[in-house]
Amino acid sequence: MTTLRSVTVPVGELSAAMGLLEYLVLDEQLCWIRRQEGLVGFGEAARFTSSGPERFARAQQWWRSILAEAEVEDPLAAPGTGVVAFGSFAFSKRSPFESRLVIPEIIVGLRDGEGWVTYTTADPDADLNAETAKAALARYLEDLPVYRESDTSDRVLPGMLSESEWKNAVARSVAHVAAGDLSKIVLARDIAVKLGSPVVSSQVLRELAVRYRDCWTYSVDGLIGSTPEMLIRVRNGTAEARVLAGTLDRATAPEDDPDYAQRVLAGSDKQQHEHQIAIDSLTRSLEPFTSSMTSHTEPFVLELPNVWHLASDVRAALAPDEGGLIPTPLTLVEALHPTAAVCGFPTSVAGELISELEHMDRGPYAGPVGWMDAAGNGEWGIALRGAVIESPTDVRLYAGCGIVAGSNPAAELEETWSKFRPMLEALGLGRPGARAQRIPDFAASPAGF
């Protein structure tokens, strides 16, 4: 077992207006950013991979063994300081995708204007102090950021299913719901982007972090995106989650109707039903780990640049187990995933239908992505509004929709395009044959996070 040594030092100059955006300069780096704060990782001190049904348990075991041997100097003792692992997990236990935890060599962190650098190494002879930590960071920042211009040969291609085939899958899903097999299924599809020149993921991440600053912009080993959905956040024994279900495209909304989203989303029985299934699924799975829990009595409308969502925030006090230990973020992630918001309900039935109807392996799409620290804090989102970089010029995008009674295949197809839009725009592309859409001004979340 590798013995890691780590030091965390405060760095006040990170409170500049750009926040962490100026540290998104490399394609091979890790990040978790919201409103210009969070964590950015460089290099690699240790790595774990696993697949199959036991991927979470094996990751938990590896993480505990790492922490048991680690030598850590962390005078700040705040969420995200000390030894931190970034992670990405496969959506399905059947997926060959290797779920992973990565401990970076260098982490730059920023929260509430306070910055820090953590230097972690397996080198027993390394000198760990403020000067060596800053020097190690400087080595990663020697090269200037690279920029990519859109190329006339850039193409957006069909994925595993054509649009017609996917609409047929939606119709079959609606039939299963009507037959009483399940109450909701989340059906996803993919599209392939073929670029004329290599993708610059750091540029894509900066675009996403600026445009979707109320989302969590993430990057782990070629999985990149900006998710609006927090699966679970743990800070000092308190857990929080953000559940989204119910979507309305902003691109087709009337500009002179300020109550449009509230009326169409909150006033829709179909959207309210889909949302209630998702919130009930999460609270039911979270309850055994808590001593108390609160959530919105009614969902609020979350405004993002591309869509509106019905959203609910859940907050819970975590209860110790029989051994007196507070559940770890990974314990909660395993218990909660997959939620009805990305799978359906009942999840076992929905999961089987997803395998039958989608004709693709989701890989890390809609799986947990995020980070955790040695003190039991962490933030794990759901890998939505994202893509997998398959090669320097090949990027695969994913989007899904909740299918319930009354879902319309054509409308659901249009919803997937609204969810592809963040990544397509960040790549400098648009929907084939579609006119350019104005990006609405950002509006901050009215509650919770």
Secondary structure, 3 states (H helix, E strand, C coil): CCCCEEEEEECHHHHCCCHHHHHCCCCCEEEEEECCEEEEEECCCEEEEECCCCHHHHHHHHHHHHHHHCEEECCCCCCCCCCEEEEECCCCCCCCCCEEEEECCEEEEEECCEEEEEEEECCCCCCCCHHHHHHHHHHHCCCCCCCCCCCCCCEEEECCCCHHHHHHHHHHHHHHHHCCCCCEEEEEEEEEEECCCCCCHHHHHHHHHHHCCCCEEEEECCEEEEECCEEEEEECCEEEEEEEEEEEECCCCCCCCCCHHHHHHHCCHHHHHHHHHHHHHHHHHHHHHEEEEEECCCCEEEECCCEEEEEEEEEEEECCCCCCCCCCHHHHHHHHCCCCCCCEECHHHHHHHHHHHHCCCCCCCCCEEEEEECCCCEEEEECCCEEEEEECCEEEEEEEEEECCCCCHHHHHHHHHHHHHHHHHHCCCCCCCCCCCCCCCCCCCCCCC
